[in-house]
Amino acid sequence: MKEIGEQHISEPGLVVLDITAADEDTLGPVVAQLEERWATSGQALVRRVPGRAGVTSRVYADIRRTAARPG
């Protein structure tokens, strides 16, 4: 994964989440729940690290902004 740059966490309320789950079927709903709550980048590329259990994805979120709700 790319390094977390200063721009990703330059202000209070900006977060970078590296989420690890058993498989993609578990990871997807977790990211979807985050998207329902906050403004996020959505699920990024899913990665598997040889010798390490599970899959990982990075999500950038702004917890100051709630997700846009269809209206």
Secondary structure as a PSIPRED ss2 file (coil, helix, strand):
# PSIPRED VFORMAT (PSIPRED V4.0)

   1 M C   1.000  0.000  0.000
   2 K C   1.000  0.000  0.000
   3 E C   1.000  0.000  0.000
   4 I C   1.000  0.000  0.000
   5 G C   1.000  0.000  0.000
   6 E H   0.000  1.000  0.000
   7 Q H   0.000  1.000  0.000
   8 H H   0.000  1.000  0.000
   9 I H   0.000  1.000  0.000
  10 S C   1.000  0.000  0.000
  11 E C   1.000  0.000  0.000
  12 P C   1.000  0.000  0.000
  13 G C   1.000  0.000  0.000
  14 L E   0.000  0.000  1.000
  15 V E   0.000  0.000  1.000
  16 V E   0.000  0.000  1.000
  17 L E   0.000  0.000  1.000
  18 D E   0.000  0.000  1.000
  19 I E   0.000  0.000  1.000
  20 T E   0.000  0.000  1.000
  21 A E   0.000  0.000  1.000
  22 A C   1.000  0.000  0.000
  23 D C   1.000  0.000  0.000
  24 E H   0.000  1.000  0.000
  25 D H   0.000  1.000  0.000
  26 T H   0.000  1.000  0.000
  27 L H   0.000  1.000  0.000
  28 G H   0.000  1.000  0.000
  29 P H   0.000  1.000  0.000
  30 V H   0.000  1.000  0.000
  31 V H   0.000  1.000  0.000
  32 A H   0.000  1.000  0.000
  33 Q H   0.000  1.000  0.000
  34 L H   0.000  1.000  0.000
  35 E H   0.000  1.000  0.000
  36 E H   0.000  1.000  0.000
  37 R H   0.000  1.000  0.000
  38 W E   0.000  0.000  1.000
  39 A E   0.000  0.000  1.000
  40 T E   0.000  0.000  1.000
  41 S C   1.000  0.000  0.000
  42 G C   1.000  0.000  0.000
  43 Q C   1.000  0.000  0.000
  44 A C   1.000  0.000  0.000
  45 L C   1.000  0.000  0.000
  46 V C   1.000  0.000  0.000
  47 R E   0.000  0.000  1.000
  48 R C   1.000  0.000  0.000
  49 V C   1.000  0.000  0.000
  50 P C   1.000  0.000  0.000
  51 G C   1.000  0.000  0.000
  52 R C   1.000  0.000  0.000
  53 A C   1.000  0.000  0.000
  54 G C   1.000  0.000  0.000
  55 V E   0.000  0.000  1.000
  56 T E   0.000  0.000  1.000
  57 S E   0.000  0.000  1.000
  58 R E   0.000  0.000  1.000
  59 V E   0.000  0.000  1.000
  60 Y E   0.000  0.000  1.000
  61 A E   0.000  0.000  1.000
  62 D E   0.000  0.000  1.000
  63 I E   0.000  0.000  1.000
  64 R E   0.000  0.000  1.000
  65 R E   0.000  0.000  1.000
  66 T E   0.000  0.000  1.000
  67 A C   1.000  0.000  0.000
  68 A C   1.000  0.000  0.000
  69 R C   1.000  0.000  0.000
  70 P C   1.000  0.000  0.000
  71 G C   1.000  0.000  0.000
